[in-house]
Amino acid sequence: MATRRPRSGRLVPFPSGYSAFVPDPLPPRLEFTPGLLRALSDADRLVGQLAGEGRSLPNPHLFIRPFVKREAVLSSRIEGTQATLGELLATDAGARVNRSPEDLREVANYVVALEHGIARLTSLPLSLRLVRELHEKLMAWVRGGRADAGEFRRTQNWIGAPGCTLQNASYVPPPVDEMKECLHQWEKFLHDRSLPPLIQIGLLHYQFEAVHPFLDGNGRVGRLLITLFLIERQILPTPLLYLSAFFEMTRSDYYARLAGVTRRAAWVDWLEYFLNGVARMSEDALARAARINGLLAEWRRTVSGGSSRNPAALVELLAENPFWTIKKAAERLGVAFTTARRAVVRLLDVGILDQIDNAGRDRVYCARRIMDILDEPPNLQ
């Protein structure tokens, strides 16, 4: 007797020659293979270490800001935005960069959306309502911006090469009516507590991308939700773990594993890949945080012992952003321009800062060693 092929959903054919995929409600029936259990154990252990590091940071709200911006850059890069982390941080410091305002705005919107989501979790659980709010923040004032920012789609969309049609698309998400029911089921599973959280968010991420509820921005919202889920479940105290770098560096595997679930219900393959990403990016965040903390400790010792505390206070600000102008430093330190300039000169003299432009009073300075750590590609071995 022929065995029934595993499925993760159903195809809905349309007379015009295409079929839309409607995923089954979560959770699927999972086989916890030895490989999947090893991947889950590894990811759990490393996320736990990362959570401990996050709780021990002396000023986590400052320290995580460049990590948030790094995630924004990498998540936006997957969607084709070309802005770099250095350009985003330099712009925040007041520098002028050779990058389109639209690219910078798209990346900055990701930061705004994430910070909005974290703040809202104090009063609103992860939900479809919060998903719409994230999308509204993400799509505000971007090129091609539509009036449907923050609204689920009312028409059929599809995924494929530029210029493709529904008939030759590589993937067609559920039609609108089925999409609404899929979202209802997705939100219901979002509040379920029956599975290990890292398994649950792996399932939720696939399902969100399969439903594709917005006309644009689905990938970025889906990646935002991973971080927010881990914070809401108190797995991480601060947003230190991000998977966009892993997804970007393994982009072909990412799309292949998602497609494997759609075509043959290859849930274990997808989850092993996802959990490997969680583990490797936890290691990556731990290593970067330790190196940056080490640099800051070294620099504190270098500038200590003088008559002014301002150089040491400026060192602390480098955890927030490696780029500063004297004007911005004066504002943050609450001191006069000339006082801030002396602090900057002190850091220049000992090699902590480098001047990177010649814009008069608005010259921009950078702690290149921190920037180098932030810019390094992750080691996925």
C-alpha positions as CSV (number, residue, x, y, z in Angstrom):
1,M,0.0,0.0,0.0
2,A,1.4,3.4,-0.9
3,T,2.3,5.7,2.0
4,R,0.8,9.1,2.1
5,R,3.3,11.9,1.4
6,P,3.9,14.2,4.3
7,R,2.4,17.7,3.8
8,S,2.6,21.1,5.4
9,G,-0.3,22.6,3.5
10,R,-2.4,22.5,0.4
11,L,-2.4,24.0,-3.0
12,V,-5.4,26.0,-4.2
13,P,-5.6,26.1,-8.0
14,F,-6.9,29.0,-9.9
15,P,-8.4,29.1,-13.5
16,S,-5.8,31.5,-14.7
17,G,-3.1,28.9,-14.3
18,Y,-1.4,29.3,-10.9
19,S,-1.8,27.7,-7.5
20,A,-1.6,29.3,-4.1
21,F,-0.1,27.5,-1.1
22,V,-2.2,27.5,2.1
23,P,-0.1,26.2,5.1
24,D,-1.7,23.9,7.6
25,P,-2.1,25.3,11.2
26,L,0.8,24.9,13.6
27,P,2.2,22.9,15.2
28,P,3.0,20.1,12.8
29,R,3.7,16.5,13.9
30,L,7.4,16.6,14.7
31,E,9.9,13.8,14.9
32,F,12.5,14.8,17.5
33,T,15.5,13.0,15.8
34,P,18.9,12.8,17.5
35,G,20.1,15.5,15.2
36,L,17.3,17.9,16.1
37,L,17.7,17.2,19.8
38,R,21.5,18.0,19.5
39,A,20.8,21.2,17.6
40,L,18.2,22.3,20.2
41,S,20.5,21.5,23.1
42,D,23.4,23.5,21.5
43,A,21.2,26.5,20.8
44,D,19.6,26.4,24.3
45,R,23.1,26.3,25.9
46,L,24.5,29.2,23.9
47,V,21.4,31.4,24.2
48,G,21.7,30.9,27.9
49,Q,25.3,32.0,27.9
50,L,24.3,35.1,25.8
51,A,21.5,35.9,28.3
52,G,24.0,35.8,31.2
53,E,26.3,38.1,29.3
54,G,23.4,40.5,28.6
55,R,22.5,40.6,32.3
56,S,26.1,41.4,33.3
57,L,26.6,44.3,31.0
58,P,27.2,47.5,33.0
59,N,25.0,49.6,30.7
60,P,23.2,47.3,28.3
61,H,20.9,50.0,26.8
62,L,24.0,51.7,25.4
63,F,25.9,48.6,24.5
64,I,23.2,46.9,22.5
65,R,22.6,50.0,20.2
66,P,25.3,49.2,17.7
67,F,24.1,45.5,17.6
68,V,20.6,46.7,16.9
69,K,21.8,48.9,14.1
70,R,24.0,46.1,12.7
71,E,20.9,43.8,12.6
72,A,19.0,46.6,10.8
73,V,21.6,46.9,8.1
74,L,21.9,43.2,7.5
75,S,18.2,42.5,7.6
76,S,17.6,45.4,5.1
77,R,20.5,44.1,2.9
78,I,18.7,40.8,2.4
79,E,15.9,42.9,0.8
80,G,18.4,44.8,-1.5
81,T,19.1,47.9,0.6
82,Q,22.8,48.9,0.2
83,A,23.5,51.1,3.3
84,T,26.4,50.0,5.5
85,L,26.7,49.9,9.2
86,G,29.4,52.6,9.1
87,E,27.2,54.9,7.1
88,L,24.3,54.5,9.5
89,L,26.4,55.1,12.6
90,A,28.3,58.0,11.0
91,T,24.9,59.6,10.0
92,D,23.7,59.2,13.6
93,A,26.8,61.1,14.7
94,G,26.1,63.9,12.3
95,A,28.4,63.0,9.4
96,R,27.4,63.3,5.8
97,V,27.7,60.1,3.8
98,N,27.5,59.2,0.2
99,R,24.3,57.1,0.4
100,S,20.8,57.8,-0.7
101,P,18.4,59.1,2.0
102,E,16.0,56.4,1.1
103,D,18.4,53.6,1.8
104,L,19.3,55.1,5.2
105,R,15.7,55.7,6.0
106,E,14.8,52.0,5.4
107,V,17.5,50.9,7.7
108,A,16.7,53.5,10.3
109,N,13.0,52.4,10.2
110,Y,14.1,48.9,11.2
111,V,15.7,50.3,14.3
112,V,12.6,52.3,15.1
113,A,10.4,49.3,14.6
114,L,12.5,47.1,16.9
115,E,12.7,49.7,19.6
116,H,8.9,50.2,19.3
117,G,8.3,46.5,19.6
118,I,10.4,46.2,22.7
119,A,8.7,49.1,24.4
120,R,5.2,47.8,23.5
121,L,5.9,44.4,25.0
122,T,5.6,46.0,28.4
123,S,1.9,46.6,27.7
124,L,0.9,44.5,24.7
125,P,1.8,40.8,24.1
126,L,3.1,39.7,20.7
127,S,0.0,39.6,18.6
128,L,-1.3,40.5,15.1
129,R,-2.0,44.0,16.4
130,L,1.7,44.4,17.3
131,V,2.7,42.8,14.0
132,R,0.8,45.5,12.2
133,E,2.4,48.2,14.3
134,L,5.8,46.9,13.5
135,H,5.0,47.0,9.8
136,E,3.7,50.5,10.0
137,K,7.0,51.7,11.6
138,L,9.0,49.8,9.1
139,M,7.3,51.1,6.0
140,A,7.0,54.8,7.1
141,W,8.2,57.2,4.4
142,V,10.1,54.6,2.4
143,R,10.4,54.7,-1.4
144,G,7.4,53.1,-3.0
145,G,5.6,53.6,0.4
146,R,2.0,52.7,0.2
147,A,-1.1,53.7,2.1
148,D,-1.3,50.1,3.4
149,A,1.6,50.4,5.8
150,G,0.5,48.6,8.9
151,E,-2.3,46.8,7.1
152,F,-2.5,43.2,6.0
153,R,-2.8,42.8,2.2
154,R,-6.2,42.8,0.5
155,T,-4.9,41.4,-2.8
156,Q,-2.9,38.4,-3.9
157,N,0.8,38.7,-3.9
158,W,3.6,36.4,-5.1
159,I,7.4,35.8,-4.9
160,G,9.7,35.4,-7.8
161,A,12.3,37.0,-10.1
162,P,11.8,40.7,-11.0
163,G,9.1,41.0,-13.6
164,C,7.5,37.6,-13.0
165,T,3.8,37.1,-12.9
166,L,1.5,34.9,-10.9
167,Q,1.7,32.3,-13.6
168,N,5.5,31.9,-13.3
169,A,6.1,32.9,-9.7
170,S,8.3,30.7,-7.6
171,Y,5.8,30.9,-4.7
172,V,2.3,32.2,-4.3
173,P,1.1,32.7,-0.7
174,P,-2.5,32.0,0.4
175,P,-5.4,34.0,-1.1
176,V,-6.7,36.8,1.1
177,D,-9.6,34.9,2.7
178,E,-7.4,31.9,3.5
179,M,-4.7,34.3,4.7
180,K,-6.9,35.7,7.3
181,E,-7.6,32.2,8.8
182,C,-3.9,31.4,8.6
183,L,-3.1,34.5,10.6
184,H,-5.7,33.7,13.2
185,Q,-4.2,30.2,13.6
186,W,-0.7,31.7,13.6
187,E,-1.6,34.0,16.5
188,K,-3.3,31.2,18.4
189,F,0.0,29.1,18.2
190,L,2.0,32.2,19.1
191,H,0.5,32.0,22.6
192,D,1.0,28.2,22.9
193,R,3.4,27.0,25.5
194,S,3.6,23.3,24.7
195,L,6.9,23.2,22.7
196,P,10.4,24.4,23.5
197,P,10.5,28.1,22.7
198,L,13.3,27.9,20.2
199,I,11.4,25.2,18.3
200,Q,8.3,27.3,18.5
201,I,9.9,30.4,17.1
202,G,11.4,28.4,14.3
203,L,8.0,27.1,13.3
204,L,6.4,30.6,13.7
205,H,9.1,32.1,11.4
206,Y,8.5,29.6,8.6
207,Q,4.7,30.1,8.9
208,F,4.9,33.9,8.8
209,E,7.0,33.8,5.7
210,A,4.7,31.2,4.1
211,V,1.5,33.3,4.8
212,H,3.3,36.5,3.6
213,P,0.6,38.8,5.0
214,F,2.0,42.1,3.7
215,L,2.6,43.4,0.2
216,D,6.1,44.4,1.2
217,G,8.3,44.0,4.3
218,N,7.4,40.5,5.2
219,G,11.0,39.3,5.6
220,R,12.0,42.2,7.8
221,V,8.9,41.8,10.0
222,G,9.5,38.1,10.3
223,R,13.1,38.6,11.4
224,L,12.0,41.3,13.9
225,L,9.6,38.8,15.4
226,I,12.4,36.4,16.3
227,T,14.1,38.9,18.5
228,L,10.8,40.1,20.1
229,F,9.7,36.6,20.8
230,L,12.9,35.8,22.7
231,I,12.5,38.9,24.8
232,E,8.9,38.4,25.5
233,R,9.6,34.8,26.7
234,Q,12.4,36.2,28.9
235,I,14.9,34.0,27.1
236,L,17.0,37.1,26.5
237,P,17.0,40.2,28.7
238,T,18.1,42.5,25.8
239,P,18.1,42.2,22.0
240,L,21.6,40.8,21.6
241,L,20.7,37.9,19.3
242,Y,20.0,38.5,15.6
243,L,19.8,36.0,12.7
244,S,19.9,38.2,9.7
245,A,23.7,37.8,9.3
246,F,23.3,34.0,9.4
247,F,20.4,34.1,6.9
248,E,22.3,36.4,4.6
249,M,25.5,34.4,4.6
250,T,23.6,31.2,4.0
251,R,20.9,32.7,1.8
252,S,20.6,29.8,-0.6
253,D,20.2,27.4,2.3
254,Y,17.7,29.6,4.0
255,Y,15.4,29.7,1.0
256,A,15.9,26.0,0.2
257,R,15.0,25.0,3.8
258,L,11.9,27.1,3.7
259,A,10.9,25.6,0.4
260,G,11.6,22.1,1.7
261,V,8.9,22.6,4.3
262,T,6.4,23.9,1.7
263,R,7.1,21.1,-0.8
264,R,7.7,18.0,1.4
265,A,7.1,19.0,5.0
266,A,10.8,18.9,5.8
267,W,10.3,20.4,9.2
268,V,13.3,18.7,10.9
269,D,15.7,20.0,8.1
270,W,14.4,23.5,8.6
271,L,14.5,23.4,12.4
272,E,18.1,22.0,12.5
273,Y,19.2,24.9,10.1
274,F,17.3,27.5,12.2
275,L,18.7,26.2,15.5
276,N,22.2,26.1,14.1
277,G,21.7,29.7,13.2
278,V,20.6,30.5,16.8
279,A,23.7,28.7,18.1
280,R,26.2,30.2,15.8
281,M,24.9,33.8,16.1
282,S,24.8,33.4,19.9
283,E,28.5,32.5,19.8
284,D,29.1,35.4,17.5
285,A,27.4,37.9,19.7
286,L,29.2,36.6,22.8
287,A,32.6,36.9,21.0
288,R,31.9,40.4,19.8
289,A,30.6,41.6,23.1
290,A,33.6,40.2,25.0
291,R,36.0,41.9,22.6
292,I,34.3,45.2,22.8
293,N,34.1,45.0,26.6
294,G,37.8,44.2,26.6
295,L,38.6,47.2,24.5
296,L,36.5,49.5,26.7
297,A,38.2,48.2,29.8
298,E,41.7,48.8,28.2
299,W,40.7,52.3,27.2
300,R,39.3,53.2,30.6
301,R,42.7,52.3,32.1
302,T,44.5,54.3,29.5
303,V,42.6,57.5,30.2
304,S,42.2,57.2,33.9
305,G,44.2,59.2,36.4
306,G,43.8,62.6,34.9
307,S,42.2,65.6,36.4
308,S,39.1,65.3,34.2
309,R,36.5,62.5,34.1
310,N,35.3,63.5,30.7
311,P,37.7,61.3,28.6
312,A,36.6,58.2,30.6
313,A,32.9,59.2,30.1
314,L,33.5,59.6,26.4
315,V,35.0,56.1,26.3
316,E,31.7,54.8,27.7
317,L,29.8,56.5,24.9
318,L,31.9,54.5,22.3
319,A,29.9,51.4,23.3
320,E,26.8,53.2,21.9
321,N,28.4,54.4,18.7
322,P,32.0,54.4,17.6
323,F,31.4,57.7,15.7
324,W,31.2,61.1,17.4
325,T,31.4,64.8,16.7
326,I,32.6,67.2,19.4
327,K,29.2,68.8,19.3
328,K,27.3,65.5,19.9
329,A,29.8,64.5,22.6
330,A,29.2,67.8,24.4
331,E,25.5,67.3,24.3
332,R,25.6,63.8,25.7
333,L,28.3,64.6,28.3
334,G,26.4,67.8,29.3
335,V,29.6,69.9,29.0
336,A,30.7,72.9,27.0
337,F,32.1,72.4,23.5
338,T,35.6,73.3,24.5
339,T,35.5,70.8,27.4
340,A,34.3,68.0,25.0
341,R,37.0,69.0,22.6
342,R,39.7,68.4,25.2
343,A,38.2,64.9,25.9
344,V,38.2,64.1,22.2
345,V,41.8,65.3,21.9
346,R,42.8,63.1,24.8
347,L,41.4,60.1,23.0
348,L,43.0,61.1,19.8
349,D,46.4,61.4,21.5
350,V,46.3,57.9,22.9
351,G,45.1,56.3,19.7
352,I,41.5,55.5,20.7
353,L,39.9,57.8,18.2
354,D,40.8,58.7,14.6
355,Q,39.6,61.8,12.7
356,I,37.8,60.7,9.6
357,D,36.8,64.0,7.9
358,N,37.6,67.7,7.9
359,A,34.3,69.4,8.4
360,G,35.4,72.2,10.7
361,R,33.6,72.2,14.0
362,D,31.6,69.2,12.9
363,R,34.6,66.9,12.3
364,V,33.7,63.2,12.8
365,Y,35.9,60.9,14.9
366,C,35.8,57.1,15.0
367,A,36.9,54.4,17.3
368,R,38.0,52.2,14.4
369,R,38.9,49.1,16.5
370,I,35.3,48.9,17.7
371,M,34.0,49.5,14.2
372,D,36.3,46.7,12.9
373,I,34.7,44.3,15.4
374,L,31.2,45.3,14.4
375,D,32.0,45.0,10.7
376,E,33.6,41.6,10.7
377,P,31.5,38.8,9.1
378,P,30.4,36.1,11.5
379,N,32.4,32.9,11.8
380,L,29.9,30.1,11.1
381,Q,32.2,27.2,11.8
